[in-house]
Amino acid sequence: MAGLRAGREHRAMSEINVTPLVDVMLVLLIIFMVTAPLLQQGLDVDLPETTTQPLRMRDEPLILTVKKDGSYHLANQEIALDELEPKLKAIFEGLDQKEIFLRADKAAPYGVVVKAMAAARAAGAKTLGIVTEPE
């Protein structure tokens, strides 16, 4: 009995070692944090063609149209870009729902459409919808 120590039993360890699991989870978290912004990059798509249902309007909506030649039309009247923002501000002052719908020709230059969107946002538009045609 010289090799046995009194009062000490040798039992199998029944606890789970969570350190490797935590290490794996941290590595996965870092991988997802790095790759998530890359997934938000845009791809080449044909935006005007959609299969969504048409929107139902309660009242007459405010529509800003951009033609393929780059001209802007607000409520079916042609308007210059430098007059667009002040005109929209004046219109939005009388409205409780500051929403506008943008109809842009498929062949309109992207920069012209973006300038129209920026003017609408700067004028105080809370909602900016883009009108498309069904496929």
C-alpha positions as CSV (number, residue, x, y, z in Angstrom):
1,M,0.0,0.0,0.0
2,A,2.9,2.3,-0.3
3,G,1.8,3.6,-3.8
4,L,-1.7,4.7,-2.8
5,R,-2.4,8.0,-1.1
6,A,-5.1,8.1,1.5
7,G,-8.2,10.2,0.7
8,R,-7.7,10.8,-3.0
9,E,-9.8,9.0,-5.7
10,H,-9.0,9.0,-9.3
11,R,-12.2,9.7,-11.3
12,A,-12.8,10.6,-14.9
13,M,-13.3,14.3,-15.5
14,S,-16.9,14.9,-16.5
15,E,-16.7,18.7,-17.2
16,I,-16.6,20.0,-20.8
17,N,-13.6,22.1,-21.7
18,V,-15.3,25.2,-23.3
19,T,-12.1,27.0,-24.2
20,P,-11.8,25.4,-27.7
21,L,-15.4,26.1,-28.4
22,V,-15.0,29.8,-27.4
23,D,-11.9,30.0,-29.7
24,V,-13.9,28.6,-32.6
25,M,-16.8,30.9,-32.0
26,L,-14.5,34.0,-31.9
27,V,-12.8,33.0,-35.2
28,L,-16.3,32.5,-36.8
29,L,-17.4,35.9,-35.5
30,I,-14.3,37.6,-37.0
31,I,-14.9,35.9,-40.3
32,F,-18.5,37.0,-40.5
33,M,-17.6,40.5,-39.5
34,V,-15.1,40.8,-42.3
35,T,-17.2,39.2,-45.0
36,A,-20.6,40.8,-44.2
37,P,-19.7,44.2,-45.7
38,L,-18.4,42.5,-48.8
39,L,-21.8,40.9,-49.3
40,Q,-23.5,44.3,-49.4
41,Q,-21.7,45.3,-52.6
42,G,-24.0,45.9,-55.6
43,L,-24.1,43.8,-58.7
44,D,-25.1,44.8,-62.2
45,V,-28.9,44.5,-62.3
46,D,-31.7,45.9,-64.5
47,L,-33.6,47.9,-61.9
48,P,-36.6,49.2,-63.8
49,E,-38.0,45.7,-64.5
50,T,-39.6,44.3,-61.4
51,T,-42.3,41.8,-60.5
52,T,-43.6,43.7,-57.5
53,Q,-47.2,44.6,-57.1
54,P,-48.2,48.2,-57.9
55,L,-48.5,50.6,-55.0
56,R,-52.0,51.7,-54.0
57,M,-52.2,55.5,-53.4
58,R,-54.6,57.2,-51.1
59,D,-54.2,60.7,-52.6
60,E,-52.6,62.1,-55.7
61,P,-48.8,61.4,-55.3
62,L,-46.1,63.8,-55.9
63,I,-44.1,62.5,-58.9
64,L,-40.7,63.6,-60.1
65,T,-39.9,62.3,-63.6
66,V,-36.4,62.1,-65.1
67,K,-36.4,61.7,-68.9
68,K,-33.7,60.0,-70.9
69,D,-32.3,63.4,-72.1
70,G,-31.7,64.4,-68.4
71,S,-34.6,66.8,-68.0
72,Y,-36.6,66.9,-64.8
73,H,-40.4,67.1,-64.7
74,L,-42.3,67.8,-61.5
75,A,-46.1,67.3,-61.7
76,N,-45.8,67.1,-65.5
77,Q,-44.0,70.5,-65.8
78,E,-40.4,70.8,-66.8
79,I,-38.2,72.2,-64.1
80,A,-34.4,73.0,-63.9
81,L,-32.2,71.2,-61.4
82,D,-31.3,74.4,-59.5
83,E,-35.1,75.2,-59.1
84,L,-36.0,71.6,-58.0
85,E,-34.9,71.8,-54.4
86,P,-36.6,75.1,-53.5
87,K,-39.8,74.0,-55.3
88,L,-39.9,70.7,-53.4
89,K,-39.3,72.6,-50.1
90,A,-42.3,74.8,-50.8
91,I,-44.5,71.8,-51.7
92,F,-43.4,69.8,-48.6
93,E,-44.3,72.7,-46.3
94,G,-48.0,72.2,-47.0
95,L,-47.9,68.4,-46.7
96,D,-47.9,66.3,-43.6
97,Q,-46.6,63.2,-45.5
98,K,-43.4,64.3,-47.1
99,E,-43.2,61.6,-49.7
100,I,-42.2,61.7,-53.4
101,F,-42.1,59.1,-56.2
102,L,-39.3,59.1,-58.7
103,R,-40.0,57.9,-62.3
104,A,-36.7,57.7,-64.1
105,D,-36.3,56.5,-67.7
106,K,-34.3,53.4,-68.1
107,A,-31.9,55.2,-70.4
108,A,-31.5,58.2,-68.2
109,P,-27.9,58.9,-67.0
110,Y,-27.3,57.5,-63.5
111,G,-25.8,60.8,-62.3
112,V,-28.9,62.8,-63.3
113,V,-31.2,60.4,-61.4
114,V,-28.9,60.6,-58.3
115,K,-29.0,64.4,-58.4
116,A,-32.8,64.2,-58.4
117,M,-32.8,61.9,-55.4
118,A,-30.4,64.2,-53.6
119,A,-32.5,67.3,-54.3
120,A,-35.6,65.5,-52.9
121,R,-33.8,64.4,-49.7
122,A,-32.3,67.9,-49.2
123,A,-35.8,69.4,-49.6
124,G,-37.0,67.3,-46.7
125,A,-38.5,64.2,-48.3
126,K,-39.0,61.5,-45.7
127,T,-40.0,58.8,-48.2
128,L,-38.6,58.4,-51.6
129,G,-40.2,55.7,-53.8
130,I,-38.9,54.6,-57.2
131,V,-41.6,53.8,-59.8
132,T,-41.0,50.8,-62.0
133,E,-42.9,48.9,-64.7
134,P,-43.9,45.3,-64.2
135,E,-42.0,42.7,-66.4
